[in-house]
């Protein structure tokens, strides 16, 4: 099984979920637009290589656009990165409680 196919079960878990990134003034809290937002970090991702499915935050389309820098906002790079990482932790906590991931 290729890498992307092995991640599909975890990425599908974002469907219908609440946004965990929660960017103030931007979050639309619309669970129909929630997708897995991948954390980009040296050593776990790079050009043409997304991070493993465990390193995602469930995010609505508006929050995703802000933390990816596609949406102009008043937030600095560091603030956007922190919001994404906090969203990842909230997402992992939910998946742990549900038994979808194990430590």
C-alpha distance (Angstrom), angle and dihedral (degrees) to the residues before:
residue distance angle dihedral
X1 . . .
X2 3.79 . .
X3 3.79 121.6 .
X4 3.80 96.9 -106.6
X5 3.81 92.7 49.4
X6 3.81 91.4 50.2
X7 3.83 89.6 55.8
X8 3.80 95.0 50.3
X9 3.84 96.8 91.6
X10 3.82 91.4 56.5
X11 3.80 94.8 43.1
X12 3.82 90.8 50.8
X13 3.81 88.6 59.0
X14 3.82 90.2 75.2
X15 3.81 92.4 69.8
X16 3.78 113.1 108.5
X17 3.82 93.7 1.0
X18 3.79 129.8 129.6
X19 3.78 118.4 -98.4
X20 3.81 110.1 -98.6
X21 3.82 97.3 -173.1
X22 3.82 93.5 66.7
X23 3.81 101.2 -174.3
X24 3.83 106.6 -163.6
X25 3.83 113.1 -113.7
X26 3.82 92.4 8.2
X27 3.81 108.6 57.2
X28 3.78 109.5 106.6
X29 3.82 92.7 -170.4
X30 3.81 88.1 -142.2
X31 3.79 107.7 150.0
X32 3.80 91.4 -165.0
X33 3.81 90.3 70.8
X34 3.82 99.0 44.5
X35 3.79 115.3 127.8
X36 3.81 135.0 167.2
X37 3.82 106.6 -89.3
X38 3.80 108.8 -154.5
X39 3.77 120.7 -137.5
X40 3.79 112.0 -127.8
X41 3.77 112.1 -148.9
X42 3.78 133.2 153.0
X43 3.78 109.5 -99.9
X44 3.83 96.1 25.8
X45 3.80 101.0 50.7
X46 3.76 140.3 13.8
X47 3.77 146.0 151.4
X48 3.79 106.9 -15.4
X49 3.80 92.1 -7.0
X50 3.80 121.8 99.4
X51 3.77 122.0 -158.7
X52 3.80 122.1 -100.2
X53 3.81 116.2 -79.0
X54 3.80 90.9 -106.0
X55 3.83 88.7 68.4
X56 3.81 97.4 66.3
X57 3.76 136.9 106.0
X58 3.78 120.6 -147.7
X59 3.79 103.3 -120.8
X60 3.80 139.1 170.8
X61 3.79 117.4 -120.5
X62 3.82 93.4 -99.6
X63 3.81 95.7 50.0
X64 3.81 89.8 44.8
X65 3.80 90.6 54.1
X66 3.82 91.8 49.8
X67 3.81 97.6 48.4
X68 3.82 91.2 44.1
X69 3.80 90.1 52.6
X70 3.81 93.4 -119.5
X71 3.81 91.8 115.5
X72 3.78 118.8 61.2
X73 3.79 109.7 -122.6
X74 3.77 141.4 156.3
X75 3.81 90.9 -108.6
X76 3.79 122.2 108.7
X77 3.80 122.6 -129.5
X78 3.81 89.4 -103.0
X79 3.81 93.0 51.1
X80 3.81 92.0 48.7
X81 3.78 90.9 48.1
X82 3.82 91.6 49.9
X83 3.81 91.9 49.8
X84 3.81 89.9 51.7
X85 3.81 93.0 47.6
X86 3.81 92.0 47.5
X87 3.80 88.4 50.0
X88 3.80 89.5 51.3
X89 3.81 91.1 53.1
X90 3.82 91.9 48.6
X91 3.81 89.6 48.2
X92 3.81 92.4 49.6
X93 3.82 91.1 48.1
X94 3.81 90.7 54.0
X95 3.81 93.1 47.0
X96 3.82 91.0 48.1
X97 3.82 92.0 51.2
X98 3.79 90.1 49.0
X99 3.80 92.5 49.6
X100 3.83 92.2 -119.4
X101 3.81 91.4 124.0
X102 3.80 129.1 28.0
X103 3.76 134.5 -155.7
